[in-house]
Amino acid sequence: FLYRTNSSSFSTTTTTTSPSSSSYITTTTSMPNSCAKCSKDAKMQCPTCVKLHLTPTYYCSQECFKLSWKDHKATHVKQTDAMVKSLEKVGGRVEFIGYNFSGPMRPAALSPMRVVPKHIGRPDYADDPEGIPHMEMSLRGSNKIPVYTKKQIAGIREACRLGREVLDIAGKACKVGVTTDEIDRIVHEACIERDCYPSPLNYKNFPKSCCTSLNEIICHGIPDKRPLKDGDICNVDISVFHKGYHGDLNETFLIGNVSAKDKKLVQTTYECLENAIAACKPGFLYRDIGRYITEHARKNGCSVVRSYCGHGIGELFHCSPNVPHYANNKAIGTLKVGNVFTIEPMINQGKYGDQLWPDDWTSATKDGKKSAQFEHTLLVTETGVEVLTKRTSGSYIDRF
């Protein structure tokens, strides 16, 4: 049977008949096309082409369709084979067919979303069908920066401590041949063992328990079946929710034999974070944090991503303040004792531009060059800031 266009119809009805039937499927498309058999104006499509998302083929009548069927059905096989090959390149992810990637990274197959046991406390978006963070949304547009009590700070500190444990476990798994989906499984189970909900899971429908961003991926990479390769740089972003509070941190790991150029990028990014932290103290403007990051990045021939920023955190996953990482921004607010926020600079080897993949999460550099990131959650104290997500021993930079 055919898909028949009716310009006056705004509804679609479906019948299941053979090519010899006189029944049609009505669609809303009204633009005429040439009949593949006789070249007359045609408004009816081959239903198999439509179903398989193949190149549309039009016919003026059921008779022309019947006369062309023997030859036309061969194009289904040819186009389907080409589509299968295209799907194989993007892990069976239909949304990526025809997408113009900026660099060599490609998506791979996804495993099902993992489940968190019911006894573990969870944020309001965890069981929402659309993953809507209702409390966050209710405060959208507010510039009021929370000042936490000692009791609240104790809860945030514990969440950050547990998040650090989870990231350390994930980091040990970052080796050649390990898939990012396996890293996500390890992270998920480590969270459950610590009575934590992995904060990214179902946040605005994000499908995994952590973010894994490789090479030219700036942030929000979705863990999949791609194995880590020698020379990769892999950022793992961990956020946990424990007894009413979130903690957030990330690091970029070196996989196997990493080039000197990429090592310099990773080290520069770490130093950008450290320089920004060192400048923070009560009375310091949130907008000035980006100046310290930008100065160091530029000195090392790198650029600072502008589309994503640090944020307040605590009872909510994201709240005020916004903390841009680039200079001359217009962020509002002054650091006050009791504020808790993240600094998480994303530093690129090339230009700062980014582009979003069709999964609506993965952000890649626009020029395809590599990017690195580090993040800490910070508490403003009387004399500066306390790094709530710091390593329990040594420094990340020790590995250089």
C-alpha positions in Angstrom: 0.0 0.0 0.0 1.0 3.7 -0.4 1.1 6.7 1.9 -1.3 9.1 0.2 -1.2 12.9 0.8 -4.3 14.8 1.5 -3.7 18.5 1.7 -6.9 19.1 3.6 -6.2 16.6 6.3 -4.4 17.2 9.6 -4.7 13.6 10.9 -3.1 10.3 10.0 -4.9 7.1 9.5 -3.2 3.7 8.9 -4.3 0.6 7.0 -2.3 -2.5 6.5 -2.8 -3.7 2.9 -0.8 -5.1 0.1 0.5 -3.1 -3.0 -2.5 -4.3 -4.9 -5.0 -2.7 -2.5 -6.8 0.5 -3.2 -6.5 1.7 0.4 -3.9 4.3 1.3 -2.4 6.0 4.4 -3.3 9.6 4.7 -0.5 12.1 5.6 -0.3 15.9 6.0 2.3 16.5 3.3 0.8 18.4 0.3 3.8 19.3 -1.9 3.7 17.5 -5.3 6.6 15.3 -6.4 7.3 13.4 -9.6 6.0 9.8 -10.0 8.9 7.4 -10.1 7.1 5.5 -12.9 5.6 8.1 -15.2 6.9 11.4 -13.9 3.4 12.9 -13.3 2.7 14.9 -10.2 2.6 12.4 -7.2 1.5 12.7 -3.6 1.7 9.1 -2.5 4.8 7.4 -0.9 6.0 3.9 -0.7 5.1 2.9 3.0 8.2 0.7 3.4 10.4 3.7 2.6 8.6 5.7 5.2 8.8 3.0 7.8 12.5 2.4 7.3 13.3 6.2 7.0 14.7 5.6 3.5 14.8 8.2 0.7 11.2 9.0 -0.2 9.8 7.5 -3.4 6.6 8.9 -4.8 3.9 7.6 -7.1 0.9 9.1 -8.8 -1.3 6.0 -8.5 -1.6 2.5 -7.0 -1.2 1.2 -10.6 2.2 2.9 -11.1 3.3 1.6 -7.7 2.3 -2.0 -8.7 4.2 -1.8 -12.0 7.3 -0.5 -10.3 7.3 -2.8 -7.3 9.7 -5.4 -8.5 12.5 -2.9 -9.2 11.6 -0.6 -6.4 11.8 -3.2 -3.6 15.4 -3.8 -4.5 16.2 -0.2 -3.4 15.0 -1.1 0.0 17.7 -3.7 0.4 20.4 -1.4 -1.0 19.4 1.6 1.2 18.9 -0.5 4.3 22.4 -2.0 3.9 23.8 1.5 3.7 21.8 2.6 6.8 23.0 -0.4 8.8 26.6 0.5 8.0 25.9 4.1 9.0 24.3 2.9 12.3 27.2 0.6 13.0 29.5 3.7 13.0 27.4 5.4 15.6 26.6 2.5 17.9 23.1 2.0 16.5 22.1 5.5 17.6 19.7 6.7 15.0 19.8 10.3 16.1 23.4 10.5 14.9 22.9 9.4 11.3 24.2 12.2 9.0 25.6 14.3 11.9 28.7 16.3 11.1 31.1 15.5 13.9 33.8 18.1 14.7 36.5 15.5 15.7 37.2 11.7 15.7 35.0 10.8 18.7 31.9 8.8 17.9 29.1 7.5 20.1 28.7 3.8 20.8 25.9 1.6 22.0 24.2 2.4 25.3 23.2 -0.1 28.0 19.9 0.3 29.8 19.5 2.8 32.6 20.7 1.4 35.9 18.3 1.2 38.9 18.8 2.6 42.4 17.3 0.6 45.3 14.2 2.1 46.8 15.6 2.4 50.3 18.2 5.0 49.1 17.2 8.6 49.5 16.8 10.4 46.2 16.3 14.0 44.8 13.0 15.1 43.5 13.8 14.4 39.9 14.9 10.8 40.4 11.5 9.3 39.8 10.0 12.0 37.6 9.2 10.7 34.1 10.8 13.8 32.5 13.6 14.1 35.1 12.4 17.6 36.1 14.3 19.0 39.1 11.2 20.8 40.6 12.9 22.5 43.5 15.6 23.9 41.2 13.0 25.1 38.7 11.1 26.9 41.5 14.2 29.0 42.2 15.1 29.7 38.6 16.1 33.3 38.2 16.8 33.8 41.8 20.2 35.4 42.6 20.0 34.6 46.3 23.1 32.6 47.3 22.5 30.1 50.2 24.5 30.6 53.4 24.5 27.2 55.0 24.3 26.3 58.7 26.8 24.2 60.5 24.4 21.2 60.3 23.9 21.7 56.6 27.6 22.1 56.0 28.3 18.8 57.8 25.8 17.1 55.5 27.4 18.6 52.4 30.9 17.8 53.6 29.9 14.1 54.0 28.4 14.0 50.6 31.6 15.4 49.1 33.7 13.0 51.1 31.7 10.1 49.7 31.9 11.6 46.2 35.7 11.7 46.5 35.8 8.0 47.4 33.6 7.2 44.3 35.8 9.2 42.0 39.0 7.6 43.3 37.5 4.2 42.6 36.4 5.3 39.1 39.9 6.7 38.4 41.5 3.3 39.1 39.3 1.7 36.5 40.3 4.2 33.8 42.6 1.9 31.8 43.0 0.9 28.2 40.3 -1.5 27.0 37.8 -0.6 29.7 34.5 0.8 28.4 33.0 4.0 29.8 29.8 2.0 30.4 31.9 -0.3 32.7 33.1 2.8 34.5 29.5 3.9 34.9 28.6 0.5 36.4 31.5 0.8 38.8 30.4 4.3 39.8 26.8 3.3 40.2 27.6 0.3 42.5 30.1 2.4 44.5 27.3 5.0 45.1 24.9 2.3 46.2 27.4 0.8 48.6 27.7 4.2 50.3 24.0 4.8 50.5 24.2 7.5 47.8 22.1 8.3 44.8 24.2 9.1 41.7 23.0 12.7 41.1 23.2 12.7 37.3 20.9 9.7 36.9 17.6 10.9 35.4 18.5 14.5 35.9 16.5 16.0 33.1 16.5 12.4 31.8 20.3 12.0 31.7 20.6 8.2 31.3 23.7 7.4 33.3 25.2 7.6 36.8 28.2 9.7 35.8 29.6 11.7 32.9 32.6 10.4 30.9 34.0 13.0 28.5 36.9 11.9 26.2 39.3 13.8 24.1 37.4 16.6 22.2 34.3 16.1 24.4 34.1 19.1 26.7 31.5 17.8 29.2 28.4 15.7 29.8 29.6 12.7 27.8 27.3 9.7 28.1 29.0 6.5 29.2 28.7 3.9 26.4 30.3 0.7 25.0 33.4 2.5 23.5 36.6 1.1 25.2 39.2 3.5 26.3 42.2 3.7 23.9 45.9 4.3 24.4 46.5 8.0 24.3 42.9 9.1 25.4 42.3 11.7 28.0 39.1 10.8 30.0 37.2 13.1 32.3 35.0 11.4 34.9 32.4 13.7 36.5 31.0 12.4 39.8 28.0 13.8 41.7 26.4 12.1 44.7 23.2 12.8 46.7 23.5 11.6 50.3 20.9 12.2 53.1 19.6 15.4 51.5 22.9 16.9 50.1 24.9 16.8 46.9 28.6 16.7 46.3 30.2 17.3 42.9 33.8 16.8 41.6 35.7 15.6 38.5 39.1 14.8 37.2 40.7 14.1 33.8 42.6 10.9 33.6 45.5 10.0 31.3 44.9 6.7 29.5 48.1 4.8 28.6 50.7 6.7 26.7 49.4 10.3 26.4 51.2 12.8 24.2 53.2 15.6 25.7 50.8 18.1 24.1 47.8 16.5 25.7 49.6 16.1 29.1 50.2 19.9 29.0 46.6 20.5 28.4 45.5 18.4 31.4 48.2 20.0 33.6 47.2 23.5 32.5 43.6 22.8 33.3 44.4 21.5 36.8 46.6 24.6 37.4 43.7 26.8 36.3 41.5 25.3 39.0 44.2 25.6 41.6 44.9 29.3 40.8 41.2 30.1 41.0 40.8 28.4 44.3 43.8 30.2 45.8 42.2 33.5 44.9 38.9 32.8 46.7 38.1 34.4 50.1 35.3 36.3 51.7 34.5 39.5 49.9 35.9 38.2 46.6 33.6 38.7 43.6 32.3 35.5 41.9 32.9 37.2 38.5 36.6 37.6 39.2 37.2 33.8 39.4 37.2 33.6 35.7 40.1 36.1 35.4 42.5 33.9 37.2 41.5 30.9 35.0 41.7 32.8 31.8 45.1 34.4 32.5 46.7 31.0 33.1 45.0 29.3 30.2 46.1 32.0 27.7 49.6 31.9 29.0 49.7 28.3 28.0 48.1 28.8 24.6 44.7 27.5 25.6 41.1 28.8 25.7 38.3 28.7 28.2 34.9 27.3 27.4 32.1 29.8 28.0 28.9 27.8 27.6 29.2 26.0 30.9 29.9 27.3 34.4 30.4 26.4 38.0 27.4 26.6 40.3 26.1 26.6 43.8 25.4 23.2 45.3 24.1 21.7 48.6 20.4 20.7 49.1 20.0 21.3 45.3 22.2 19.9 42.6 22.5 23.3 41.0 21.6 26.7 42.4 23.0 30.2 42.7 25.7 31.4 42.3 26.7 30.9 38.6 30.5 30.8 38.4 31.7 31.5 34.8 35.3 30.5 34.1 36.2 33.2 31.6 37.3 36.8 32.3 35.1 39.8 32.0 31.9 38.0 32.8 28.8 39.5 34.5 28.3 37.0 37.3 26.4 38.3 40.4 27.5 38.0 44.0 30.3 38.1 46.5 31.8 35.2 48.4 30.4 35.0 51.9 31.2 32.6 54.8 28.9 29.6 54.5 28.5 29.7 50.7 29.2 26.4 48.9 29.9 26.3 45.2 31.9 24.5 42.4 34.7 25.7 40.2 35.0 23.4 37.2 37.0 25.0 34.3 36.9 23.4 30.9 40.0 24.3 28.9 40.5 23.7 25.2 43.6 23.2 23.1 42.1 25.3 20.3 39.3 27.8 20.3 36.6 28.0 23.0 33.6 27.2 20.8 31.5 24.2 21.4 28.8 22.2 19.7 26.1 19.9 21.1 25.7 16.4 19.8 22.2 15.2 18.8 21.8 13.3 22.1 21.2 16.8 23.6 23.9 16.2 26.3 27.4 15.7 24.8 29.3 18.9 24.2 32.3 18.8 21.9 34.8 21.4 20.8 33.8 23.1 17.6 37.2 22.7 16.1 37.7 19.0 17.1 40.7 19.7 19.3 40.9 18.3 22.8 39.5 19.6 26.0 40.1 18.8 29.7 38.3 19.7 33.0 38.8 19.5 36.8 36.2 20.3 39.5 36.0 20.8 43.2 33.2 21.7 45.6 34.3 24.6 47.9 33.1 26.0 51.2 33.8 29.7 51.9 35.5 30.0 55.4 36.7 33.0 57.4 40.1 32.9 55.8 39.5 31.5 52.3 37.9 28.3 51.1 37.9 24.7 52.2 38.1 22.2 49.3 35.4 19.7 50.4 36.3 17.2 47.6 40.1 17.3 48.0 42.1 14.1 47.6 42.7 12.3 50.9 46.5 12.1 50.1 48.8 13.8 47.7 47.7 15.9 44.7 46.5 15.1 41.3 49.5 16.8 39.9 51.8 14.2 41.5 51.1 11.9 38.5 53.0 14.3 36.2 
